[in-house]
Amino acid sequence: MTSIGAPRERSPLPRAFWALWVCQLVNRLGSFVQPFLVLYLTQDRHLSAGTAGAVAAAVGAGSVVSQLVGGWLSDRIGRRRTMLIGFLGTAAALILLGSARSLAMIAVAAFVVGLMGDLFRPAVQATVADLLQPRERVRAYGLLFWAINLGFSVSTVSAGVLASIGYNLLFWINAGTSVVAALVIWRMVPETRPVLDEGTSRRALLPVVLRDTTFLLMVLLQIGYATIYFQGYSTLPLAMAADGLPSSTYGLVIALNGVVIVVVQPFVNRRLATLDRPKLLAGSMLIVGVGFGVGAAVDSWWGYGLSVVVWTVGEIGFAAVIGAVFADLAPVDLRGGYMGLAGSMSFGLGSVIGPLLGTITLEHAGPTTVWLACAALGLILFTAQLSLAPSLHARATTSTSPQPTSP
């Protein structure tokens, strides 16, 4: 099952793309603060667990808004400027958060960290779509996904060591890596926002999106996928604890997710770029659902480890192709907005709906029901995604891919 226009040979990716790859890697290598934020607030700032959780939620609230704003800005003021604002703004917000003393200032700084922290994401995705022809995008998005996970895998280990020296060090190093990422963008990434014809104004995003049935259905399917995916970070640790497994075992099991991605992704990325995108998405969603469904039949560390490995395989396929699919759907003049809306609506809502539904179902119906529901939802998403394949193929055929332009 080969996609339309699949490449026979790999062509070199442009220098600007590799600069974006380095930015993703550096940014994730320094992502120290968010995983340790609650510990910092309770141990260093002596806040209660509930208050620390509320502050962490403020970061999440900022992240949901961030991609919407980032997508809008990348279409209005340019991709490059949006990324610079995001990285430099993140650095400033992290320093503010690390030095804040009052609860009000901590909460405000936390929201700004979330707001600035994801501002660059839709701009990066739009830049990749601007730079590359459709047949190269799956490969490129897959490489970015690998860089993110490689950096995060290293940062989670090193952050624990640095935190033992002092939490303030986490804030300064995290801010420093954001500045480094901004410098890379400034020196190596040109503005790629397509220039509209003279006398043509940019359209408003919302009226176009509301008429785009295919895009809205894709967002809905991605919310379903995210609902399954976030069980790994909400319901899974609770289910493992109920089976008598310690939290340290959960840490080791969930670490398999990053290990499998870092090891497997480079070897399969080229092959994934040749597959039919809607079918790959459908199969990946089904594998993720089945992977979580394995939890219904296991109660040991190795059983849960097998579950994580299976759904991680699905995650690799999904992450490699989803950006390319949305790039095909996005109109040229609204590419950033489409990417931002897809990210904030899909994973933003999924990160709320998934943990809520999963934990409520776990409490009232037990873990077996949760895992079987995940498998059933994966099958539903598989069927729905296949039914959208003709529409997605048509959009991919008619989509345009303008050459990068200078500001």
ZAZA-62309 format. One record per residue (C-alpha): residue number from 0; x, y, z. Coordinates in steps of 0.2 Angstrom, whole numbers, plus 5000, padded with zeros to 4 digits. Example, Ala and Ser with C-alpha at 12.3 -4.5 7.8 and 13.67 -1.06 7.14 Angstrom:
2
{pt 0, {5062, 4978, 5039}}
{pt 1, {5068, 4995, 5036}}
This chain:
407
{pt 0, {5000, 5000, 5000}}
{pt 1, {5010, 5014, 4993}}
{pt 2, {5005, 5032, 4995}}
{pt 3, {5002, 5044, 4981}}
{pt 4, {5019, 5051, 4975}}
{pt 5, {5029, 5040, 4987}}
{pt 6, {5048, 5043, 4984}}
{pt 7, {5059, 5030, 4976}}
{pt 8, {5074, 5037, 4983}}
{pt 9, {5077, 5048, 4998}}
{pt 10, {5082, 5066, 4994}}
{pt 11, {5092, 5076, 5006}}
{pt 12, {5082, 5086, 5018}}
{pt 13, {5086, 5105, 5018}}
{pt 14, {5098, 5113, 5031}}
{pt 15, {5083, 5123, 5039}}
{pt 16, {5075, 5107, 5043}}
{pt 17, {5090, 5100, 5052}}
{pt 18, {5091, 5116, 5062}}
{pt 19, {5073, 5113, 5067}}
{pt 20, {5078, 5095, 5072}}
{pt 21, {5092, 5102, 5083}}
{pt 22, {5080, 5114, 5091}}
{pt 23, {5068, 5100, 5095}}
{pt 24, {5082, 5090, 5102}}
{pt 25, {5090, 5104, 5112}}
{pt 26, {5073, 5110, 5119}}
{pt 27, {5069, 5092, 5125}}
{pt 28, {5086, 5090, 5132}}
{pt 29, {5083, 5104, 5144}}
{pt 30, {5065, 5100, 5148}}
{pt 31, {5069, 5099, 5167}}
{pt 32, {5056, 5110, 5175}}
{pt 33, {5039, 5103, 5171}}
{pt 34, {5042, 5084, 5177}}
{pt 35, {5049, 5091, 5193}}
{pt 36, {5037, 5106, 5196}}
{pt 37, {5026, 5098, 5209}}
{pt 38, {5041, 5092, 5219}}
{pt 39, {5049, 5109, 5218}}
{pt 40, {5033, 5118, 5224}}
{pt 41, {5030, 5106, 5238}}
{pt 42, {5048, 5103, 5244}}
{pt 43, {5056, 5120, 5240}}
{pt 44, {5041, 5132, 5241}}
{pt 45, {5032, 5122, 5254}}
{pt 46, {5015, 5122, 5245}}
{pt 47, {5002, 5109, 5249}}
{pt 48, {5000, 5095, 5236}}
{pt 49, {4983, 5102, 5231}}
{pt 50, {4990, 5119, 5228}}
{pt 51, {5005, 5112, 5218}}
{pt 52, {4993, 5102, 5207}}
{pt 53, {4983, 5118, 5204}}
{pt 54, {4999, 5127, 5198}}
{pt 55, {5003, 5112, 5187}}
{pt 56, {4986, 5114, 5180}}
{pt 57, {4990, 5132, 5176}}
{pt 58, {5004, 5126, 5165}}
{pt 59, {4992, 5114, 5156}}
{pt 60, {4979, 5128, 5153}}
{pt 61, {4993, 5139, 5146}}
{pt 62, {4998, 5125, 5134}}
{pt 63, {4981, 5123, 5127}}
{pt 64, {4980, 5141, 5123}}
{pt 65, {4998, 5141, 5117}}
{pt 66, {4996, 5131, 5101}}
{pt 67, {4980, 5141, 5096}}
{pt 68, {4990, 5157, 5098}}
{pt 69, {5006, 5150, 5090}}
{pt 70, {4996, 5144, 5075}}
{pt 71, {4988, 5161, 5073}}
{pt 72, {5004, 5171, 5075}}
{pt 73, {5014, 5160, 5063}}
{pt 74, {5001, 5164, 5049}}
{pt 75, {5000, 5183, 5054}}
{pt 76, {5018, 5188, 5058}}
{pt 77, {5028, 5173, 5052}}
{pt 78, {5034, 5156, 5057}}
{pt 79, {5052, 5162, 5062}}
{pt 80, {5046, 5176, 5073}}
{pt 81, {5033, 5165, 5082}}
{pt 82, {5047, 5153, 5086}}
{pt 83, {5059, 5166, 5092}}
{pt 84, {5045, 5173, 5103}}
{pt 85, {5041, 5156, 5110}}
{pt 86, {5058, 5151, 5114}}
{pt 87, {5064, 5168, 5121}}
{pt 88, {5047, 5170, 5130}}
{pt 89, {5049, 5152, 5138}}
{pt 90, {5066, 5157, 5144}}
{pt 91, {5060, 5173, 5153}}
{pt 92, {5045, 5164, 5160}}
{pt 93, {5055, 5150, 5167}}
{pt 94, {5067, 5162, 5176}}
{pt 95, {5052, 5171, 5183}}
{pt 96, {5044, 5155, 5189}}
{pt 97, {5060, 5150, 5198}}
{pt 98, {5062, 5167, 5207}}
{pt 99, {5043, 5170, 5211}}
{pt 100, {5039, 5169, 5229}}
{pt 101, {5020, 5174, 5231}}
{pt 102, {5007, 5161, 5226}}
{pt 103, {4999, 5173, 5214}}
{pt 104, {5016, 5177, 5205}}
{pt 105, {5019, 5158, 5204}}
{pt 106, {5002, 5154, 5196}}
{pt 107, {5004, 5168, 5184}}
{pt 108, {5022, 5163, 5179}}
{pt 109, {5016, 5145, 5178}}
{pt 110, {5003, 5150, 5165}}
{pt 111, {5015, 5160, 5155}}
{pt 112, {5027, 5145, 5155}}
{pt 113, {5013, 5135, 5147}}
{pt 114, {5008, 5149, 5135}}
{pt 115, {5026, 5151, 5129}}
{pt 116, {5031, 5133, 5130}}
{pt 117, {5021, 5127, 5115}}
{pt 118, {5020, 5142, 5105}}
{pt 119, {5033, 5135, 5093}}
{pt 120, {5025, 5119, 5089}}
{pt 121, {5013, 5124, 5075}}
{pt 122, {5026, 5136, 5068}}
{pt 123, {5038, 5121, 5067}}
{pt 124, {5025, 5110, 5059}}
{pt 125, {5020, 5123, 5047}}
{pt 126, {5038, 5127, 5042}}
{pt 127, {5041, 5109, 5038}}
{pt 128, {5026, 5109, 5027}}
{pt 129, {5032, 5125, 5019}}
{pt 130, {5050, 5118, 5016}}
{pt 131, {5046, 5100, 5010}}
{pt 132, {5035, 5092, 4996}}
{pt 133, {5021, 5081, 5003}}
{pt 134, {5031, 5065, 4999}}
{pt 135, {5045, 5070, 5011}}
{pt 136, {5034, 5076, 5026}}
{pt 137, {5031, 5059, 5034}}
{pt 138, {5050, 5056, 5035}}
{pt 139, {5053, 5074, 5042}}
{pt 140, {5039, 5073, 5055}}
{pt 141, {5045, 5056, 5060}}
{pt 142, {5063, 5063, 5063}}
{pt 143, {5056, 5077, 5073}}
{pt 144, {5046, 5065, 5084}}
{pt 145, {5062, 5054, 5087}}
{pt 146, {5072, 5070, 5092}}
{pt 147, {5059, 5074, 5105}}
{pt 148, {5059, 5057, 5112}}
{pt 149, {5078, 5056, 5112}}
{pt 150, {5080, 5073, 5121}}
{pt 151, {5066, 5069, 5134}}
{pt 152, {5073, 5052, 5138}}
{pt 153, {5090, 5060, 5142}}
{pt 154, {5082, 5075, 5151}}
{pt 155, {5072, 5064, 5163}}
{pt 156, {5087, 5055, 5169}}
{pt 157, {5099, 5070, 5170}}
{pt 158, {5085, 5081, 5179}}
{pt 159, {5085, 5069, 5194}}
{pt 160, {5103, 5072, 5196}}
{pt 161, {5102, 5090, 5194}}
{pt 162, {5087, 5092, 5206}}
{pt 163, {5098, 5084, 5220}}
{pt 164, {5110, 5098, 5218}}
{pt 165, {5096, 5112, 5218}}
{pt 166, {5080, 5115, 5210}}
{pt 167, {5085, 5133, 5204}}
{pt 168, {5098, 5125, 5193}}
{pt 169, {5084, 5116, 5183}}
{pt 170, {5076, 5133, 5179}}
{pt 171, {5092, 5141, 5173}}
{pt 172, {5097, 5126, 5162}}
{pt 173, {5080, 5124, 5155}}
{pt 174, {5080, 5143, 5151}}
{pt 175, {5097, 5142, 5144}}
{pt 176, {5092, 5128, 5131}}
{pt 177, {5077, 5138, 5126}}
{pt 178, {5089, 5153, 5122}}
{pt 179, {5101, 5141, 5112}}
{pt 180, {5086, 5135, 5102}}
{pt 181, {5081, 5153, 5098}}
{pt 182, {5099, 5156, 5092}}
{pt 183, {5098, 5142, 5081}}
{pt 184, {5082, 5148, 5073}}
{pt 185, {5089, 5166, 5072}}
{pt 186, {5105, 5160, 5062}}
{pt 187, {5099, 5145, 5052}}
{pt 188, {5080, 5145, 5049}}
{pt 189, {5073, 5158, 5036}}
{pt 190, {5055, 5164, 5036}}
{pt 191, {5045, 5152, 5025}}
{pt 192, {5027, 5159, 5027}}
{pt 193, {5020, 5159, 5009}}
{pt 194, {5018, 5176, 5002}}
{pt 195, {5000, 5180, 4996}}
{pt 196, {4996, 5188, 4979}}
{pt 197, {4996, 5207, 4980}}
{pt 198, {4979, 5213, 4986}}
{pt 199, {4974, 5197, 4994}}
{pt 200, {4971, 5197, 5012}}
{pt 201, {4973, 5182, 5024}}
{pt 202, {4956, 5174, 5028}}
{pt 203, {4949, 5171, 5045}}
{pt 204, {4953, 5154, 5052}}
{pt 205, {4936, 5149, 5060}}
{pt 206, {4924, 5151, 5046}}
{pt 207, {4936, 5141, 5035}}
{pt 208, {4938, 5127, 5048}}
{pt 209, {4919, 5126, 5052}}
{pt 210, {4916, 5122, 5033}}
{pt 211, {4930, 5109, 5032}}
{pt 212, {4921, 5093, 5037}}
{pt 213, {4936, 5082, 5034}}
{pt 214, {4947, 5092, 5045}}
{pt 215, {4934, 5092, 5059}}
{pt 216, {4932, 5073, 5058}}
{pt 217, {4951, 5071, 5058}}
{pt 218, {4952, 5081, 5074}}
{pt 219, {4938, 5071, 5082}}
{pt 220, {4947, 5055, 5078}}
{pt 221, {4963, 5062, 5085}}
{pt 222, {4954, 5067, 5101}}
{pt 223, {4948, 5048, 5102}}
{pt 224, {4966, 5043, 5100}}
{pt 225, {4972, 5055, 5113}}
{pt 226, {4959, 5048, 5125}}
{pt 227, {4966, 5031, 5124}}
{pt 228, {4984, 5037, 5124}}
{pt 229, {4983, 5047, 5140}}
{pt 230, {4978, 5031, 5150}}
{pt 231, {4996, 5027, 5150}}
{pt 232, {4999, 5042, 5161}}
{pt 233, {4983, 5042, 5172}}
{pt 234, {4974, 5025, 5173}}
{pt 235, {4990, 5014, 5170}}
{pt 236, {4999, 5019, 5186}}
{pt 237, {4983, 5017, 5197}}
{pt 238, {4980, 4999, 5189}}
{pt 239, {4997, 4994, 5192}}
{pt 240, {4996, 5000, 5210}}
{pt 241, {4980, 4990, 5212}}
{pt 242, {4989, 4974, 5207}}
{pt 243, {5002, 4977, 5221}}
{pt 244, {5016, 4984, 5210}}
{pt 245, {5026, 4999, 5217}}
{pt 246, {5027, 5016, 5209}}
{pt 247, {5046, 5012, 5204}}
{pt 248, {5040, 4998, 5193}}
{pt 249, {5028, 5009, 5184}}
{pt 250, {5042, 5021, 5181}}
{pt 251, {5052, 5007, 5173}}
{pt 252, {5038, 5001, 5163}}
{pt 253, {5033, 5018, 5156}}
{pt 254, {5051, 5021, 5152}}
{pt 255, {5050, 5007, 5139}}
{pt 256, {5039, 5019, 5129}}
{pt 257, {5054, 5031, 5126}}
{pt 258, {5067, 5017, 5124}}
{pt 259, {5056, 5008, 5110}}
{pt 260, {5054, 5025, 5101}}
{pt 261, {5072, 5030, 5102}}
{pt 262, {5078, 5012, 5096}}
{pt 263, {5065, 5008, 5083}}
{pt 264, {5060, 5024, 5075}}
{pt 265, {5076, 5027, 5065}}
{pt 266, {5074, 5010, 5057}}
{pt 267, {5056, 5011, 5052}}
{pt 268, {5055, 5029, 5047}}
{pt 269, {5060, 5027, 5029}}
{pt 270, {5047, 5013, 5027}}
{pt 271, {5033, 5022, 5035}}
{pt 272, {5036, 5036, 5022}}
{pt 273, {5031, 5024, 5008}}
{pt 274, {5014, 5018, 5016}}
{pt 275, {4997, 5024, 5012}}
{pt 276, {4994, 5038, 5026}}
{pt 277, {4976, 5035, 5030}}
{pt 278, {4978, 5016, 5031}}
{pt 279, {4994, 5019, 5042}}
{pt 280, {4984, 5030, 5054}}
{pt 281, {4970, 5018, 5055}}
{pt 282, {4982, 5003, 5059}}
{pt 283, {4992, 5013, 5071}}
{pt 284, {4976, 5018, 5081}}
{pt 285, {4970, 5000, 5081}}
{pt 286, {4987, 4994, 5088}}
{pt 287, {4987, 5008, 5101}}
{pt 288, {4970, 5002, 5107}}
{pt 289, {4975, 4984, 5106}}
{pt 290, {4991, 4988, 5116}}
{pt 291, {4981, 4995, 5130}}
{pt 292, {4968, 4981, 5129}}
{pt 293, {4982, 4969, 5133}}
{pt 294, {4981, 4976, 5151}}
{pt 295, {4964, 4967, 5153}}
{pt 296, {4974, 4950, 5153}}
{pt 297, {4989, 4955, 5164}}
{pt 298, {4994, 4959, 5182}}
{pt 299, {5013, 4958, 5182}}
{pt 300, {5027, 4970, 5177}}
{pt 301, {5031, 4960, 5161}}
{pt 302, {5013, 4960, 5156}}
{pt 303, {5011, 4978, 5158}}
{pt 304, {5028, 4981, 5149}}
{pt 305, {5022, 4971, 5134}}
{pt 306, {5006, 4982, 5134}}
{pt 307, {5017, 4997, 5133}}
{pt 308, {5028, 4990, 5120}}
{pt 309, {5013, 4986, 5109}}
{pt 310, {5005, 5003, 5110}}
{pt 311, {5021, 5012, 5108}}
{pt 312, {5023, 5003, 5091}}
{pt 313, {5006, 5011, 5086}}
{pt 314, {5012, 5028, 5093}}
{pt 315, {5027, 5028, 5081}}
{pt 316, {5016, 5025, 5066}}
{pt 317, {5003, 5038, 5072}}
{pt 318, {5016, 5052, 5076}}
{pt 319, {5026, 5050, 5060}}
{pt 320, {5011, 5052, 5049}}
{pt 321, {4998, 5063, 5058}}
{pt 322, {5007, 5080, 5055}}
{pt 323, {5009, 5076, 5036}}
{pt 324, {4990, 5072, 5035}}
{pt 325, {4985, 5089, 5043}}
{pt 326, {4998, 5098, 5032}}
{pt 327, {4989, 5090, 5017}}
{pt 328, {4972, 5097, 5024}}
{pt 329, {4978, 5114, 5028}}
{pt 330, {4975, 5128, 5016}}
{pt 331, {4992, 5137, 5012}}
{pt 332, {4987, 5154, 5019}}
{pt 333, {4980, 5145, 5035}}
{pt 334, {4993, 5132, 5038}}
{pt 335, {4999, 5138, 5055}}
{pt 336, {4982, 5140, 5061}}
{pt 337, {4976, 5123, 5056}}
{pt 338, {4992, 5115, 5064}}
{pt 339, {4989, 5125, 5080}}
{pt 340, {4970, 5120, 5081}}
{pt 341, {4973, 5102, 5077}}
{pt 342, {4986, 5101, 5091}}
{pt 343, {4976, 5111, 5104}}
{pt 344, {4959, 5103, 5101}}
{pt 345, {4965, 5085, 5099}}
{pt 346, {4978, 5083, 5112}}
{pt 347, {4972, 5097, 5123}}
{pt 348, {4955, 5090, 5125}}
{pt 349, {4962, 5072, 5125}}
{pt 350, {4973, 5076, 5139}}
{pt 351, {4957, 5081, 5149}}
{pt 352, {4945, 5069, 5143}}
{pt 353, {4956, 5053, 5144}}
{pt 354, {4961, 5054, 5162}}
{pt 355, {4944, 5059, 5168}}
{pt 356, {4935, 5045, 5158}}
{pt 357, {4949, 5032, 5163}}
{pt 358, {4949, 5036, 5181}}
{pt 359, {4930, 5037, 5183}}
{pt 360, {4928, 5020, 5174}}
{pt 361, {4942, 5012, 5184}}
{pt 362, {4934, 5018, 5200}}
{pt 363, {4916, 5012, 5196}}
{pt 364, {4919, 4997, 5184}}
{pt 365, {4937, 4991, 5187}}
{pt 366, {4953, 4990, 5176}}
{pt 367, {4947, 4976, 5165}}
{pt 368, {4933, 4987, 5158}}
{pt 369, {4945, 5002, 5155}}
{pt 370, {4957, 4991, 5145}}
{pt 371, {4943, 4983, 5135}}
{pt 372, {4935, 5000, 5132}}
{pt 373, {4952, 5006, 5125}}
{pt 374, {4953, 4991, 5113}}
{pt 375, {4935, 4994, 5107}}
{pt 376, {4938, 5012, 5104}}
{pt 377, {4954, 5008, 5094}}
{pt 378, {4943, 4997, 5083}}
{pt 379, {4930, 5011, 5081}}
{pt 380, {4944, 5023, 5076}}
{pt 381, {4952, 5011, 5064}}
{pt 382, {4935, 5009, 5055}}
{pt 383, {4931, 5027, 5055}}
{pt 384, {4949, 5032, 5049}}
{pt 385, {4947, 5020, 5034}}
{pt 386, {4931, 5027, 5029}}
{pt 387, {4939, 5044, 5028}}
{pt 388, {4953, 5038, 5017}}
{pt 389, {4945, 5043, 5000}}
{pt 390, {4942, 5061, 5006}}
{pt 391, {4960, 5062, 5013}}
{pt 392, {4967, 5055, 4997}}
{pt 393, {4958, 5068, 4987}}
{pt 394, {4964, 5082, 4998}}
{pt 395, {4982, 5075, 4996}}
{pt 396, {4981, 5075, 4978}}
{pt 397, {4974, 5093, 4976}}
{pt 398, {4985, 5101, 4990}}
{pt 399, {4998, 5113, 4985}}
{pt 400, {5016, 5114, 4992}}
{pt 401, {5023, 5132, 4989}}
{pt 402, {5042, 5135, 4988}}
{pt 403, {5049, 5144, 5003}}
{pt 404, {5049, 5163, 5002}}
{pt 405, {5060, 5176, 5010}}
{pt 406, {5051, 5189, 5021}}
